[in-house]
Amino acid sequence: MSEPALAPRNALGGVVAVWATAFVATVALGIFVSEEWRVPWLVVAFGGIVLLSFAVQLRYGRTQGFIFRVAGSVTGALLLMGIISVGFGLAAMIPT
């Protein structure tokens, strides 16, 4: 088991998959959850994203760069969720 992988899988795919999941979860929460419950559910969704990031990177099966890949996944998802939630917050300020 100590032999290096001849053709390791691309780790960027797992990072992008976590970002895509964060995007879909944030947009779904913004659309389907009422305004007063949106922030608590975004926190719960971000916790799920962190767990998903660990699971995806553990499935990748390489120890080299594990922390870097998880940090990239989580940081990118946090920024993405923050930007989208700011958009929903600004949209909520517009009177109907």
mmCIF file as gemmi writes it, N, C-alpha and C atoms, coordinates in Angstrom:
data_model
loop_
_atom_site.group_PDB
_atom_site.id
_atom_site.type_symbol
_atom_site.label_atom_id
_atom_site.label_alt_id
_atom_site.label_comp_id
_atom_site.label_asym_id
_atom_site.label_entity_id
_atom_site.label_seq_id
_atom_site.pdbx_PDB_ins_code
_atom_site.Cartn_x
_atom_site.Cartn_y
_atom_site.Cartn_z
_atom_site.occupancy
_atom_site.B_iso_or_equiv
_atom_site.pdbx_formal_charge
_atom_site.auth_seq_id
_atom_site.auth_asym_id
_atom_site.pdbx_PDB_model_num
ATOM 1 N N . MET Axp A 1 ? 0.807 -1.193 0 1 0 ? 1 A 1
ATOM 2 C CA . MET Axp A 1 ? 0 0 0 1 0 ? 1 A 1
ATOM 3 C C . MET Axp A 1 ? 0.854 1.264 0 1 0 ? 1 A 1
ATOM 4 N N . SER Axp A 2 ? 2.142 1.142 0.094 1 0 ? 2 A 1
ATOM 5 C CA . SER Axp A 2 ? 2.977 2.328 0.126 1 0 ? 2 A 1
ATOM 6 C C . SER Axp A 2 ? 3.444 2.762 -1.263 1 0 ? 2 A 1
ATOM 7 N N . GLU Axp A 3 ? 3.007 2.061 -2.286 1 0 ? 3 A 1
ATOM 8 C CA . GLU Axp A 3 ? 3.377 2.441 -3.645 1 0 ? 3 A 1
ATOM 9 C C . GLU Axp A 3 ? 2.603 3.678 -4.076 1 0 ? 3 A 1
ATOM 10 N N . PRO Axp A 4 ? 3.259 4.606 -4.749 1 0 ? 4 A 1
ATOM 11 C CA . PRO Axp A 4 ? 2.53 5.793 -5.202 1 0 ? 4 A 1
ATOM 12 C C . PRO Axp A 4 ? 1.553 5.444 -6.319 1 0 ? 4 A 1
ATOM 13 N N . ALA Axp A 5 ? 0.488 6.2 -6.367 1 0 ? 5 A 1
ATOM 14 C CA . ALA Axp A 5 ? -0.506 5.988 -7.421 1 0 ? 5 A 1
ATOM 15 C C . ALA Axp A 5 ? 0.081 6.43 -8.756 1 0 ? 5 A 1
ATOM 16 N N . LEU Axp A 6 ? -0.132 5.605 -9.762 1 0 ? 6 A 1
ATOM 17 C CA . LEU Axp A 6 ? 0.408 5.923 -11.079 1 0 ? 6 A 1
ATOM 18 C C . LEU Axp A 6 ? -0.353 7.069 -11.741 1 0 ? 6 A 1
ATOM 19 N N . ALA Axp A 7 ? -1.642 7.043 -11.607 1 0 ? 7 A 1
ATOM 20 C CA . ALA Axp A 7 ? -2.465 8.1 -12.2 1 0 ? 7 A 1
ATOM 21 C C . ALA Axp A 7 ? -3.501 8.532 -11.166 1 0 ? 7 A 1
ATOM 22 N N . PRO Axp A 8 ? -3.113 9.4 -10.227 1 0 ? 8 A 1
ATOM 23 C CA . PRO Axp A 8 ? -4.076 9.794 -9.194 1 0 ? 8 A 1
ATOM 24 C C . PRO Axp A 8 ? -5.22 10.61 -9.778 1 0 ? 8 A 1
ATOM 25 N N . ARG Axp A 9 ? -6.351 10.483 -9.118 1 0 ? 9 A 1
ATOM 26 C CA . ARG Axp A 9 ? -7.524 11.241 -9.549 1 0 ? 9 A 1
ATOM 27 C C . ARG Axp A 9 ? -7.309 12.726 -9.317 1 0 ? 9 A 1
ATOM 28 N N . ASN Axp A 10 ? -7.982 13.531 -10.073 1 0 ? 10 A 1
ATOM 29 C CA . ASN Axp A 10 ? -7.868 14.973 -9.944 1 0 ? 10 A 1
ATOM 30 C C . ASN Axp A 10 ? -8.653 15.43 -8.715 1 0 ? 10 A 1
ATOM 31 N N . ALA Axp A 11 ? -7.984 16.091 -7.798 1 0 ? 11 A 1
ATOM 32 C CA . ALA Axp A 11 ? -8.616 16.531 -6.556 1 0 ? 11 A 1
ATOM 33 C C . ALA Axp A 11 ? -9.528 17.734 -6.771 1 0 ? 11 A 1
ATOM 34 N N . LEU Axp A 12 ? -9.341 18.447 -7.86 1 0 ? 12 A 1
ATOM 35 C CA . LEU Axp A 12 ? -10.153 19.628 -8.116 1 0 ? 12 A 1
ATOM 36 C C . LEU Axp A 12 ? -11.631 19.271 -8.321 1 0 ? 12 A 1
ATOM 37 N N . GLY Axp A 13 ? -11.893 18.101 -8.822 1 0 ? 13 A 1
ATOM 38 C CA . GLY Axp A 13 ? -13.278 17.679 -9.025 1 0 ? 13 A 1
ATOM 39 C C . GLY Axp A 13 ? -14.058 17.605 -7.729 1 0 ? 13 A 1
ATOM 40 N N . GLY Axp A 14 ? -13.424 17.113 -6.661 1 0 ? 14 A 1
ATOM 41 C CA . GLY Axp A 14 ? -14.088 17.044 -5.364 1 0 ? 14 A 1
ATOM 42 C C . GLY Axp A 14 ? -14.353 18.419 -4.781 1 0 ? 14 A 1
ATOM 43 N N . VAL Axp A 15 ? -13.411 19.327 -4.972 1 0 ? 15 A 1
ATOM 44 C CA . VAL Axp A 15 ? -13.579 20.689 -4.476 1 0 ? 15 A 1
ATOM 45 C C . VAL Axp A 15 ? -14.728 21.375 -5.201 1 0 ? 15 A 1
ATOM 46 N N . VAL Axp A 16 ? -14.772 21.233 -6.508 1 0 ? 16 A 1
ATOM 47 C CA . VAL Axp A 16 ? -15.839 21.855 -7.301 1 0 ? 16 A 1
ATOM 48 C C . VAL Axp A 16 ? -17.187 21.219 -6.98 1 0 ? 16 A 1
ATOM 49 N N . ALA Axp A 17 ? -17.206 19.923 -6.69 1 0 ? 17 A 1
ATOM 50 C CA . ALA Axp A 17 ? -18.459 19.273 -6.32 1 0 ? 17 A 1
ATOM 51 C C . ALA Axp A 17 ? -19.018 19.831 -5.014 1 0 ? 17 A 1
ATOM 52 N N . VAL Axp A 18 ? -18.144 20.107 -4.068 1 0 ? 18 A 1
ATOM 53 C CA . VAL Axp A 18 ? -18.589 20.71 -2.803 1 0 ? 18 A 1
ATOM 54 C C . VAL Axp A 18 ? -19.114 22.111 -3.053 1 0 ? 18 A 1
ATOM 55 N N . TRP Axp A 19 ? -18.429 22.873 -3.894 1 0 ? 19 A 1
ATOM 56 C CA . TRP Axp A 19 ? -18.892 24.223 -4.212 1 0 ? 19 A 1
ATOM 57 C C . TRP Axp A 19 ? -20.249 24.178 -4.899 1 0 ? 19 A 1
ATOM 58 N N . ALA Axp A 20 ? -20.442 23.25 -5.816 1 0 ? 20 A 1
ATOM 59 C CA . ALA Axp A 20 ? -21.722 23.13 -6.521 1 0 ? 20 A 1
ATOM 60 C C . ALA Axp A 20 ? -22.842 22.762 -5.55 1 0 ? 20 A 1
ATOM 61 N N . THR Axp A 21 ? -22.55 21.875 -4.616 1 0 ? 21 A 1
ATOM 62 C CA . THR Axp A 21 ? -23.544 21.506 -3.611 1 0 ? 21 A 1
ATOM 63 C C . THR Axp A 21 ? -23.892 22.703 -2.727 1 0 ? 21 A 1
ATOM 64 N N . ALA Axp A 22 ? -22.889 23.487 -2.368 1 0 ? 22 A 1
ATOM 65 C CA . ALA Axp A 22 ? -23.137 24.688 -1.564 1 0 ? 22 A 1
ATOM 66 C C . ALA Axp A 22 ? -24.005 25.678 -2.331 1 0 ? 22 A 1
ATOM 67 N N . PHE Axp A 23 ? -23.741 25.833 -3.624 1 0 ? 23 A 1
ATOM 68 C CA . PHE Axp A 23 ? -24.532 26.736 -4.455 1 0 ? 23 A 1
ATOM 69 C C . PHE Axp A 23 ? -25.991 26.293 -4.509 1 0 ? 23 A 1
ATOM 70 N N . VAL Axp A 24 ? -26.214 25.019 -4.793 1 0 ? 24 A 1
ATOM 71 C CA . VAL Axp A 24 ? -27.572 24.5 -4.903 1 0 ? 24 A 1
ATOM 72 C C . VAL Axp A 24 ? -28.299 24.601 -3.563 1 0 ? 24 A 1
ATOM 73 N N . ALA Axp A 25 ? -27.618 24.257 -2.466 1 0 ? 25 A 1
ATOM 74 C CA . ALA Axp A 25 ? -28.247 24.318 -1.147 1 0 ? 25 A 1
ATOM 75 C C . ALA Axp A 25 ? -28.615 25.748 -0.773 1 0 ? 25 A 1
ATOM 76 N N . THR Axp A 26 ? -27.735 26.695 -1.055 1 0 ? 26 A 1
ATOM 77 C CA . THR Axp A 26 ? -28.005 28.091 -0.698 1 0 ? 26 A 1
ATOM 78 C C . THR Axp A 26 ? -29.155 28.67 -1.514 1 0 ? 26 A 1
ATOM 79 N N . VAL Axp A 27 ? -29.167 28.391 -2.789 1 0 ? 27 A 1
ATOM 80 C CA . VAL Axp A 27 ? -30.265 28.893 -3.636 1 0 ? 27 A 1
ATOM 81 C C . VAL Axp A 27 ? -31.585 28.246 -3.219 1 0 ? 27 A 1
ATOM 82 N N . ALA Axp A 28 ? -31.562 26.959 -2.929 1 0 ? 28 A 1
ATOM 83 C CA . ALA Axp A 28 ? -32.789 26.28 -2.496 1 0 ? 28 A 1
ATOM 84 C C . ALA Axp A 28 ? -33.294 26.852 -1.173 1 0 ? 28 A 1
ATOM 85 N N . LEU Axp A 29 ? -32.393 27.096 -0.238 1 0 ? 29 A 1
ATOM 86 C CA . LEU Axp A 29 ? -32.808 27.685 1.033 1 0 ? 29 A 1
ATOM 87 C C . LEU Axp A 29 ? -33.322 29.101 0.838 1 0 ? 29 A 1
ATOM 88 N N . GLY Axp A 30 ? -32.696 29.848 -0.034 1 0 ? 30 A 1
ATOM 89 C CA . GLY Axp A 30 ? -33.145 31.212 -0.285 1 0 ? 30 A 1
ATOM 90 C C . GLY Axp A 30 ? -34.525 31.27 -0.903 1 0 ? 30 A 1
ATOM 91 N N . ILE Axp A 31 ? -34.848 30.273 -1.692 1 0 ? 31 A 1
ATOM 92 C CA . ILE Axp A 31 ? -36.148 30.265 -2.366 1 0 ? 31 A 1
ATOM 93 C C . ILE Axp A 31 ? -37.244 29.673 -1.48 1 0 ? 31 A 1
ATOM 94 N N . PHE Axp A 32 ? -36.959 28.561 -0.808 1 0 ? 32 A 1
ATOM 95 C CA . PHE Axp A 32 ? -38.009 27.805 -0.125 1 0 ? 32 A 1
ATOM 96 C C . PHE Axp A 32 ? -38.164 28.097 1.367 1 0 ? 32 A 1
ATOM 97 N N . VAL Axp A 33 ? -37.215 28.788 1.986 1 0 ? 33 A 1
ATOM 98 C CA . VAL Axp A 33 ? -37.289 29.057 3.428 1 0 ? 33 A 1
ATOM 99 C C . VAL Axp A 33 ? -37.689 30.51 3.64 1 0 ? 33 A 1
ATOM 100 N N . SER Axp A 34 ? -38.536 30.737 4.637 1 0 ? 34 A 1
ATOM 101 C CA . SER Axp A 34 ? -38.968 32.112 4.907 1 0 ? 34 A 1
ATOM 102 C C . SER Axp A 34 ? -37.792 32.941 5.433 1 0 ? 34 A 1
ATOM 103 N N . GLU Axp A 35 ? -37.943 34.251 5.354 1 0 ? 35 A 1
ATOM 104 C CA . GLU Axp A 35 ? -36.833 35.17 5.662 1 0 ? 35 A 1
ATOM 105 C C . GLU Axp A 35 ? -36.329 35.034 7.095 1 0 ? 35 A 1
ATOM 106 N N . GLU Axp A 36 ? -37.224 34.836 8.058 1 0 ? 36 A 1
ATOM 107 C CA . GLU Axp A 36 ? -36.784 34.774 9.452 1 0 ? 36 A 1
ATOM 108 C C . GLU Axp A 36 ? -36.058 33.475 9.79 1 0 ? 36 A 1
ATOM 109 N N . TRP Axp A 37 ? -36.226 32.435 8.982 1 0 ? 37 A 1
ATOM 110 C CA . TRP Axp A 37 ? -35.546 31.155 9.23 1 0 ? 37 A 1
ATOM 111 C C . TRP Axp A 37 ? -34.372 30.921 8.289 1 0 ? 37 A 1
ATOM 112 N N . ARG Axp A 38 ? -34.099 31.859 7.43 1 0 ? 38 A 1
ATOM 113 C CA . ARG Axp A 38 ? -33.067 31.652 6.41 1 0 ? 38 A 1
ATOM 114 C C . ARG Axp A 38 ? -31.664 31.532 7.011 1 0 ? 38 A 1
ATOM 115 N N . VAL Axp A 39 ? -31.297 32.408 7.923 1 0 ? 39 A 1
ATOM 116 C CA . VAL Axp A 39 ? -29.944 32.391 8.493 1 0 ? 39 A 1
ATOM 117 C C . VAL Axp A 39 ? -29.687 31.126 9.315 1 0 ? 39 A 1
ATOM 118 N N . PRO Axp A 40 ? -30.596 30.702 10.203 1 0 ? 40 A 1
ATOM 119 C CA . PRO Axp A 40 ? -30.325 29.443 10.914 1 0 ? 40 A 1
ATOM 120 C C . PRO Axp A 40 ? -30.169 28.243 9.974 1 0 ? 40 A 1
ATOM 121 N N . TRP Axp A 41 ? -30.958 28.199 8.92 1 0 ? 41 A 1
ATOM 122 C CA . TRP Axp A 41 ? -30.842 27.083 7.987 1 0 ? 41 A 1
ATOM 123 C C . TRP Axp A 41 ? -29.57 27.171 7.153 1 0 ? 41 A 1
ATOM 124 N N . LEU Axp A 42 ? -29.09 28.381 6.879 1 0 ? 42 A 1
ATOM 125 C CA . LEU Axp A 42 ? -27.815 28.521 6.184 1 0 ? 42 A 1
ATOM 126 C C . LEU Axp A 42 ? -26.66 28.011 7.044 1 0 ? 42 A 1
ATOM 127 N N . VAL Axp A 43 ? -26.743 28.236 8.35 1 0 ? 43 A 1
ATOM 128 C CA . VAL Axp A 43 ? -25.711 27.714 9.257 1 0 ? 43 A 1
ATOM 129 C C . VAL Axp A 43 ? -25.742 26.184 9.268 1 0 ? 43 A 1
ATOM 130 N N . VAL Axp A 44 ? -26.925 25.613 9.311 1 0 ? 44 A 1
ATOM 131 C CA . VAL Axp A 44 ? -27.054 24.152 9.275 1 0 ? 44 A 1
ATOM 132 C C . VAL Axp A 44 ? -26.527 23.606 7.948 1 0 ? 44 A 1
ATOM 133 N N . ALA Axp A 45 ? -26.861 24.277 6.865 1 0 ? 45 A 1
ATOM 134 C CA . ALA Axp A 45 ? -26.378 23.842 5.552 1 0 ? 45 A 1
ATOM 135 C C . ALA Axp A 45 ? -24.865 23.936 5.462 1 0 ? 45 A 1
ATOM 136 N N . PHE Axp A 46 ? -24.273 24.974 6.034 1 0 ? 46 A 1
ATOM 137 C CA . PHE Axp A 46 ? -22.817 25.092 6.009 1 0 ? 46 A 1
ATOM 138 C C . PHE Axp A 46 ? -22.163 23.977 6.831 1 0 ? 46 A 1
ATOM 139 N N . GLY Axp A 47 ? -22.759 23.61 7.936 1 0 ? 47 A 1
ATOM 140 C CA . GLY Axp A 47 ? -22.249 22.461 8.701 1 0 ? 47 A 1
ATOM 141 C C . GLY Axp A 47 ? -22.276 21.188 7.879 1 0 ? 47 A 1
ATOM 142 N N . GLY Axp A 48 ? -23.349 20.996 7.124 1 0 ? 48 A 1
ATOM 143 C CA . GLY Axp A 48 ? -23.421 19.84 6.231 1 0 ? 48 A 1
ATOM 144 C C . GLY Axp A 48 ? -22.38 19.896 5.131 1 0 ? 48 A 1
ATOM 145 N N . ILE Axp A 49 ? -22.094 21.094 4.64 1 0 ? 49 A 1
ATOM 146 C CA . ILE Axp A 49 ? -21.075 21.268 3.604 1 0 ? 49 A 1
ATOM 147 C C . ILE Axp A 49 ? -19.697 20.91 4.146 1 0 ? 49 A 1
ATOM 148 N N . VAL Axp A 50 ? -19.418 21.289 5.388 1 0 ? 50 A 1
ATOM 149 C CA . VAL Axp A 50 ? -18.13 20.948 5.997 1 0 ? 50 A 1
ATOM 150 C C . VAL Axp A 50 ? -17.985 19.428 6.101 1 0 ? 50 A 1
ATOM 151 N N . LEU Axp A 51 ? -19.036 18.767 6.56 1 0 ? 51 A 1
ATOM 152 C CA . LEU Axp A 51 ? -18.996 17.301 6.652 1 0 ? 51 A 1
ATOM 153 C C . LEU Axp A 51 ? -18.861 16.66 5.27 1 0 ? 51 A 1
ATOM 154 N N . LEU Axp A 52 ? -19.564 17.202 4.286 1 0 ? 52 A 1
ATOM 155 C CA . LEU Axp A 52 ? -19.457 16.696 2.924 1 0 ? 52 A 1
ATOM 156 C C . LEU Axp A 52 ? -18.043 16.869 2.389 1 0 ? 52 A 1
ATOM 157 N N . SER Axp A 53 ? -17.42 17.989 2.701 1 0 ? 53 A 1
ATOM 158 C CA . SER Axp A 53 ? -16.061 18.24 2.247 1 0 ? 53 A 1
ATOM 159 C C . SER Axp A 53 ? -15.098 17.193 2.811 1 0 ? 53 A 1
ATOM 160 N N . PHE Axp A 54 ? -15.217 16.902 4.092 1 0 ? 54 A 1
ATOM 161 C CA . PHE Axp A 54 ? -14.383 15.859 4.682 1 0 ? 54 A 1
ATOM 162 C C . PHE Axp A 54 ? -14.633 14.514 4.018 1 0 ? 54 A 1
ATOM 163 N N . ALA Axp A 55 ? -15.902 14.179 3.807 1 0 ? 55 A 1
ATOM 164 C CA . ALA Axp A 55 ? -16.231 12.886 3.208 1 0 ? 55 A 1
ATOM 165 C C . ALA Axp A 55 ? -15.684 12.762 1.79 1 0 ? 55 A 1
ATOM 166 N N . VAL Axp A 56 ? -15.81 13.82 1.008 1 0 ? 56 A 1
ATOM 167 C CA . VAL Axp A 56 ? -15.328 13.776 -0.378 1 0 ? 56 A 1
ATOM 168 C C . VAL Axp A 56 ? -13.817 13.633 -0.405 1 0 ? 56 A 1
ATOM 169 N N . GLN Axp A 57 ? -13.131 14.365 0.438 1 0 ? 57 A 1
ATOM 170 C CA . GLN Axp A 57 ? -11.661 14.303 0.421 1 0 ? 57 A 1
ATOM 171 C C . GLN Axp A 57 ? -11.139 13.013 1.039 1 0 ? 57 A 1
ATOM 172 N N . LEU Axp A 58 ? -11.851 12.445 1.991 1 0 ? 58 A 1
ATOM 173 C CA . LEU Axp A 58 ? -11.45 11.132 2.512 1 0 ? 58 A 1
ATOM 174 C C . LEU Axp A 58 ? -11.655 10.05 1.461 1 0 ? 58 A 1
ATOM 175 N N . ARG Axp A 59 ? -12.703 10.181 0.675 1 0 ? 59 A 1
ATOM 176 C CA . ARG Axp A 59 ? -12.942 9.213 -0.398 1 0 ? 59 A 1
ATOM 177 C C . ARG Axp A 59 ? -11.847 9.299 -1.461 1 0 ? 59 A 1
ATOM 178 N N . TYR Axp A 60 ? -11.278 10.488 -1.623 1 0 ? 60 A 1
ATOM 179 C CA . TYR Axp A 60 ? -10.192 10.666 -2.591 1 0 ? 60 A 1
ATOM 180 C C . TYR Axp A 60 ? -9.035 9.734 -2.277 1 0 ? 60 A 1
ATOM 181 N N . GLY Axp A 61 ? -8.754 9.517 -1.003 1 0 ? 61 A 1
ATOM 182 C CA . GLY Axp A 61 ? -7.812 8.491 -0.598 1 0 ? 61 A 1
ATOM 183 C C . GLY Axp A 61 ? -6.344 8.867 -0.602 1 0 ? 61 A 1
ATOM 184 N N . ARG Axp A 62 ? -6.005 10.142 -0.63 1 0 ? 62 A 1
ATOM 185 C CA . ARG Axp A 62 ? -4.595 10.559 -0.577 1 0 ? 62 A 1
ATOM 186 C C . ARG Axp A 62 ? -4.395 11.494 0.597 1 0 ? 62 A 1
ATOM 187 N N . THR Axp A 63 ? -3.299 11.29 1.299 1 0 ? 63 A 1
ATOM 188 C CA . THR Axp A 63 ? -3.015 12.127 2.459 1 0 ? 63 A 1
ATOM 189 C C . THR Axp A 63 ? -2.321 13.423 2.066 1 0 ? 63 A 1
ATOM 190 N N . GLN Axp A 64 ? -1.616 13.426 0.957 1 0 ? 64 A 1
ATOM 191 C CA . GLN Axp A 64 ? -0.903 14.623 0.537 1 0 ? 64 A 1
ATOM 192 C C . GLN Axp A 64 ? -1.906 15.703 0.152 1 0 ? 64 A 1
ATOM 193 N N . GLY Axp A 65 ? -1.811 16.825 0.842 1 0 ? 65 A 1
ATOM 194 C CA . GLY Axp A 65 ? -2.676 17.957 0.517 1 0 ? 65 A 1
ATOM 195 C C . GLY Axp A 65 ? -4.087 17.861 1.054 1 0 ? 65 A 1
ATOM 196 N N . PHE Axp A 66 ? -4.342 16.949 1.99 1 0 ? 66 A 1
ATOM 197 C CA . PHE Axp A 66 ? -5.703 16.764 2.509 1 0 ? 66 A 1
ATOM 198 C C . PHE Axp A 66 ? -6.228 18.052 3.137 1 0 ? 66 A 1
ATOM 199 N N . ILE Axp A 67 ? -5.442 18.654 4.013 1 0 ? 67 A 1
ATOM 200 C CA . ILE Axp A 67 ? -5.877 19.872 4.695 1 0 ? 67 A 1
ATOM 201 C C . ILE Axp A 67 ? -6.083 20.998 3.688 1 0 ? 67 A 1
ATOM 202 N N . PHE Axp A 68 ? -5.207 21.095 2.714 1 0 ? 68 A 1
ATOM 203 C CA . PHE Axp A 68 ? -5.336 22.136 1.694 1 0 ? 68 A 1
ATOM 204 C C . PHE Axp A 68 ? -6.616 21.949 0.887 1 0 ? 68 A 1
ATOM 205 N N . ARG Axp A 69 ? -6.928 20.712 0.515 1 0 ? 69 A 1
ATOM 206 C CA . ARG Axp A 69 ? -8.143 20.452 -0.268 1 0 ? 69 A 1
ATOM 207 C C . ARG Axp A 69 ? -9.401 20.728 0.547 1 0 ? 69 A 1
ATOM 208 N N . VAL Axp A 70 ? -9.404 20.304 1.807 1 0 ? 70 A 1
ATOM 209 C CA . VAL Axp A 70 ? -10.575 20.55 2.654 1 0 ? 70 A 1
ATOM 210 C C . VAL Axp A 70 ? -10.735 22.048 2.901 1 0 ? 70 A 1
ATOM 211 N N . ALA Axp A 71 ? -9.633 22.725 3.17 1 0 ? 71 A 1
ATOM 212 C CA . ALA Axp A 71 ? -9.703 24.171 3.401 1 0 ? 71 A 1
ATOM 213 C C . ALA Axp A 71 ? -10.193 24.898 2.155 1 0 ? 71 A 1
ATOM 214 N N . GLY Axp A 72 ? -9.736 24.485 0.987 1 0 ? 72 A 1
ATOM 215 C CA . GLY Axp A 72 ? -10.209 25.098 -0.251 1 0 ? 72 A 1
ATOM 216 C C . GLY Axp A 72 ? -11.684 24.866 -0.481 1 0 ? 72 A 1
ATOM 217 N N . SER Axp A 73 ? -12.133 23.656 -0.187 1 0 ? 73 A 1
ATOM 218 C CA . SER Axp A 73 ? -13.554 23.345 -0.342 1 0 ? 73 A 1
ATOM 219 C C . SER Axp A 73 ? -14.407 24.178 0.596 1 0 ? 73 A 1
ATOM 220 N N . VAL Axp A 74 ? -14.014 24.208 1.862 1 0 ? 74 A 1
ATOM 221 C CA . VAL Axp A 74 ? -14.82 24.892 2.873 1 0 ? 74 A 1
ATOM 222 C C . VAL Axp A 74 ? -14.77 26.405 2.679 1 0 ? 74 A 1
ATOM 223 N N . THR Axp A 75 ? -13.596 26.945 2.408 1 0 ? 75 A 1
ATOM 224 C CA . THR Axp A 75 ? -13.48 28.394 2.221 1 0 ? 75 A 1
ATOM 225 C C . THR Axp A 75 ? -14.257 28.86 0.991 1 0 ? 75 A 1
ATOM 226 N N . GLY Axp A 76 ? -14.121 28.134 -0.102 1 0 ? 76 A 1
ATOM 227 C CA . GLY Axp A 76 ? -14.876 28.489 -1.304 1 0 ? 76 A 1
ATOM 228 C C . GLY Axp A 76 ? -16.371 28.399 -1.09 1 0 ? 76 A 1
ATOM 229 N N . ALA Axp A 77 ? -16.813 27.353 -0.388 1 0 ? 77 A 1
ATOM 230 C CA . ALA Axp A 77 ? -18.241 27.212 -0.111 1 0 ? 77 A 1
ATOM 231 C C . ALA Axp A 77 ? -18.735 28.326 0.795 1 0 ? 77 A 1
ATOM 232 N N . LEU Axp A 78 ? -17.921 28.71 1.788 1 0 ? 78 A 1
ATOM 233 C CA . LEU Axp A 78 ? -18.313 29.794 2.68 1 0 ? 78 A 1
ATOM 234 C C . LEU Axp A 78 ? -18.454 31.113 1.919 1 0 ? 78 A 1
ATOM 235 N N . LEU Axp A 79 ? -17.506 31.406 1.064 1 0 ? 79 A 1
ATOM 236 C CA . LEU Axp A 79 ? -17.588 32.637 0.268 1 0 ? 79 A 1
ATOM 237 C C . LEU Axp A 79 ? -18.787 32.609 -0.672 1 0 ? 79 A 1
ATOM 238 N N . LEU Axp A 80 ? -19.007 31.49 -1.314 1 0 ? 80 A 1
ATOM 239 C CA . LEU Axp A 80 ? -20.131 31.355 -2.235 1 0 ? 80 A 1
ATOM 240 C C . LEU Axp A 80 ? -21.458 31.518 -1.507 1 0 ? 80 A 1
ATOM 241 N N . MET Axp A 81 ? -21.589 30.846 -0.369 1 0 ? 81 A 1
ATOM 242 C CA . MET Axp A 81 ? -22.822 30.953 0.404 1 0 ? 81 A 1
ATOM 243 C C . MET Axp A 81 ? -23.013 32.369 0.936 1 0 ? 81 A 1
ATOM 244 N N . GLY Axp A 82 ? -21.929 33.018 1.323 1 0 ? 82 A 1
ATOM 245 C CA . GLY Axp A 82 ? -22.027 34.386 1.821 1 0 ? 82 A 1
ATOM 246 C C . GLY Axp A 82 ? -22.472 35.358 0.755 1 0 ? 82 A 1
ATOM 247 N N . ILE Axp A 83 ? -21.905 35.244 -0.428 1 0 ? 83 A 1
ATOM 248 C CA . ILE Axp A 83 ? -22.27 36.148 -1.52 1 0 ? 83 A 1
ATOM 249 C C . ILE Axp A 83 ? -23.732 35.96 -1.919 1 0 ? 83 A 1
ATOM 250 N N . ILE Axp A 84 ? -24.154 34.717 -2.017 1 0 ? 84 A 1
ATOM 251 C CA . ILE Axp A 84 ? -25.546 34.463 -2.396 1 0 ? 84 A 1
ATOM 252 C C . ILE Axp A 84 ? -26.5 34.936 -1.308 1 0 ? 84 A 1
ATOM 253 N N . SER Axp A 85 ? -26.146 34.713 -0.033 1 0 ? 85 A 1
ATOM 254 C CA . SER Axp A 85 ? -27.03 35.142 1.044 1 0 ? 85 A 1
ATOM 255 C C . SER Axp A 85 ? -27.096 36.666 1.142 1 0 ? 85 A 1
ATOM 256 N N . VAL Axp A 86 ? -26.015 37.37 0.797 1 0 ? 86 A 1
ATOM 257 C CA . VAL Axp A 86 ? -26.068 38.837 0.735 1 0 ? 86 A 1
ATOM 258 C C . VAL Axp A 86 ? -27.061 39.264 -0.345 1 0 ? 86 A 1
ATOM 259 N N . GLY Axp A 87 ? -27.048 38.567 -1.465 1 0 ? 87 A 1
ATOM 260 C CA . GLY Axp A 87 ? -28.015 38.861 -2.513 1 0 ? 87 A 1
ATOM 261 C C . GLY Axp A 87 ? -29.448 38.669 -2.065 1 0 ? 87 A 1
ATOM 262 N N . PHE Axp A 88 ? -29.709 37.581 -1.338 1 0 ? 88 A 1
ATOM 263 C CA . PHE Axp A 88 ? -31.05 37.361 -0.823 1 0 ? 88 A 1
ATOM 264 C C . PHE Axp A 88 ? -31.41 38.389 0.24 1 0 ? 88 A 1
ATOM 265 N N . GLY Axp A 89 ? -30.433 38.802 1.046 1 0 ? 89 A 1
ATOM 266 C CA . GLY Axp A 89 ? -30.685 39.833 2.046 1 0 ? 89 A 1
ATOM 267 C C . GLY Axp A 89 ? -31.028 41.166 1.419 1 0 ? 89 A 1
ATOM 268 N N . LEU Axp A 90 ? -30.307 41.528 0.374 1 0 ? 90 A 1
ATOM 269 C CA . LEU Axp A 90 ? -30.618 42.778 -0.33 1 0 ? 90 A 1
ATOM 270 C C . LEU Axp A 90 ? -31.959 42.705 -1.019 1 0 ? 90 A 1
ATOM 271 N N . ALA Axp A 91 ? -32.295 41.54 -1.547 1 0 ? 91 A 1
ATOM 272 C CA . ALA Axp A 91 ? -33.603 41.386 -2.186 1 0 ? 91 A 1
ATOM 273 C C . ALA Axp A 91 ? -34.737 41.472 -1.162 1 0 ? 91 A 1
ATOM 274 N N . ALA Axp A 92 ? -34.47 41.054 0.06 1 0 ? 92 A 1
ATOM 275 C CA . ALA Axp A 92 ? -35.512 41.123 1.097 1 0 ? 92 A 1
ATOM 276 C C . ALA Axp A 92 ? -35.762 42.558 1.543 1 0 ? 92 A 1
ATOM 277 N N . MET Axp A 93 ? -34.801 43.443 1.33 1 0 ? 93 A 1
ATOM 278 C CA . MET Axp A 93 ? -34.969 44.846 1.736 1 0 ? 93 A 1
ATOM 279 C C . MET Axp A 93 ? -35.835 45.632 0.758 1 0 ? 93 A 1
ATOM 280 N N . ILE Axp A 94 ? -36.024 45.129 -0.436 1 0 ? 94 A 1
ATOM 281 C CA . ILE Axp A 94 ? -36.835 45.805 -1.45 1 0 ? 94 A 1
ATOM 282 C C . ILE Axp A 94 ? -38.31 45.625 -1.091 1 0 ? 94 A 1
ATOM 283 N N . PRO Axp A 95 ? -39.044 46.713 -0.945 1 0 ? 95 A 1
ATOM 284 C CA . PRO Axp A 95 ? -40.469 46.567 -0.597 1 0 ? 95 A 1
ATOM 285 C C . PRO Axp A 95 ? -41.256 45.988 -1.772 1 0 ? 95 A 1
ATOM 286 N N . THR Axp A 96 ? -42.241 45.193 -1.415 1 0 ? 96 A 1
ATOM 287 C CA . THR Axp A 96 ? -43.084 44.578 -2.459 1 0 ? 96 A 1
ATOM 288 C C . THR Axp A 96 ? -44.402 45.275 -2.611 1 0 ? 96 A 1
